Amino acid sequence: MVIAVVAVLLCVLLGGFLLIPRSRNSVQAQKVHSHSSANGNKASSKTYRKDEISLHNKRTDCWIIIKEKVYDVTSYVEEHPGGDAILAHAGDDSTEGFFGPQHATRVFDMIEDFYIGDLEQ
């Protein structure tokens, strides 16, 4: 009886960990996956023109370009440790600022969660 109760409690706890979103980044990652095409590819097949990206230049709608890739960082703007510095190149190329000395190496892994497509050549 005791073993059955412990087993049920463990199942409930583990299920709760799997169902509860961990952070805003997991929500953003779900958005990226929802941009996937029917064949399972990520949004890499989506391209954006520079004039289109330039429209996303606000705190509430912030896209940036880093090395010819486009990222929707809107959900990260308020969490950015550098404050409004992320908005300095909102809707534009942020490559130089992104690779500045102020960023820890983990930022290079984090940015992929916000990837939405490529800059049209």
C-alpha positions in Angstrom: 0.0 0.0 0.0 2.7 2.4 1.0 4.7 1.6 -2.2 1.6 2.3 -4.3 1.1 5.7 -2.7 4.8 6.6 -3.2 4.6 5.5 -6.8 1.5 7.7 -7.5 3.2 10.7 -5.8 6.3 10.3 -7.9 4.3 10.0 -11.1 2.3 13.2 -10.2 5.5 15.1 -9.4 7.3 14.0 -12.6 4.3 14.8 -14.7 4.1 18.3 -13.2 7.7 18.9 -14.1 7.1 17.9 -17.7 3.9 20.0 -18.1 4.9 23.2 -16.4 6.7 25.7 -18.7 10.2 26.5 -17.3 10.7 30.0 -18.6 9.9 32.5 -21.3 12.6 31.0 -23.4 10.7 27.7 -23.6 7.6 29.6 -24.8 9.9 31.3 -27.5 11.3 27.9 -28.4 7.7 26.6 -28.9 7.1 29.6 -31.3 10.2 28.7 -33.3 9.0 25.1 -33.6 5.6 26.3 -34.7 7.3 28.0 -37.6 8.5 24.5 -38.7 7.3 23.4 -42.1 5.4 20.2 -42.8 8.5 18.3 -43.6 10.0 19.1 -40.1 12.5 21.7 -41.1 12.9 24.7 -38.8 12.2 28.2 -40.1 15.5 28.2 -42.0 13.5 28.1 -45.2 11.9 31.5 -44.3 13.7 34.6 -45.5 13.1 38.2 -44.6 13.9 41.4 -46.5 15.9 44.1 -44.6 13.0 46.6 -45.1 10.6 44.0 -43.5 12.9 43.5 -40.5 13.3 47.2 -40.0 9.6 47.4 -39.1 10.3 45.3 -35.9 12.2 48.0 -34.1 10.3 48.5 -30.8 10.5 47.1 -27.2 7.2 45.2 -27.9 8.3 44.0 -31.3 12.1 43.5 -31.6 13.9 41.7 -34.3 17.6 41.7 -34.9 20.0 40.5 -37.5 23.2 38.6 -36.5 25.4 37.3 -39.2 22.7 37.2 -41.9 20.3 35.4 -39.5 17.1 36.9 -38.2 16.0 36.6 -34.5 12.8 37.7 -32.8 14.1 38.8 -29.4 10.9 40.5 -28.2 10.4 38.2 -25.3 14.0 38.7 -24.2 14.1 42.5 -24.2 12.9 42.9 -20.6 15.2 40.2 -19.4 18.3 41.6 -21.2 21.0 42.2 -18.6 22.3 45.2 -20.6 19.0 46.9 -20.3 17.9 48.9 -23.4 21.2 48.3 -25.2 19.5 45.5 -27.1 17.2 48.1 -28.6 20.1 50.1 -30.1 19.9 48.1 -33.3 16.4 46.8 -33.1 15.1 46.1 -36.6 18.7 46.3 -37.9 22.0 44.5 -37.9 23.3 43.8 -34.3 26.2 41.6 -35.3 28.9 43.9 -34.0 27.2 44.5 -30.6 26.3 40.9 -30.2 30.0 39.8 -30.5 31.2 42.5 -28.1 33.2 41.7 -25.0 30.2 42.2 -22.7 28.6 38.9 -23.7 29.4 35.6 -22.0 29.8 32.5 -24.2 26.4 31.2 -23.1 24.7 33.9 -25.2 25.8 32.1 -28.3 23.7 29.1 -27.4 20.8 31.2 -26.1 20.3 33.2 -29.3 19.3 30.1 -31.3 16.1 29.9 -29.3 15.0 33.2 -31.0 15.9 32.2 -34.6 13.1 32.8 -37.1 14.8 32.8 -40.5 17.5 34.2 -42.7 18.2 37.6 -44.2 17.3 37.7 -47.9 20.4 38.2 -50.0 
